[in-house]
Amino acid sequence: MKVRGQNADRYFPGKEAMIRWVDQPSLVLLLSHLPENRRAPFRNYVVQRMIEETIQPDGTCFETFRRINLLAEK
């Protein structure tokens, strides 16, 4: 088995680009498991918190993102 960490940090050119990334692929699968009446409030909360945590003085958004890559063979 091989395990490798990857730094996949990225800058988004603005809030709208970051929000599109949050909506797809980040939340799309999760939202389908929530009751219909909880989806929009949950999505809006996540988006608001992401903006608060990632917005930079120049209007870009910086997201720290780490991946763990696994390779296993039988």
Secondary structure, DSSP 8 states (H G I E B T S, - for coil): -EEEEEE--EEESSHHHHHHHIIIIIIHHHHTTS-HHHHHHHHHHHHHHHHHHHB-TTS-EEE--EEEEEE---
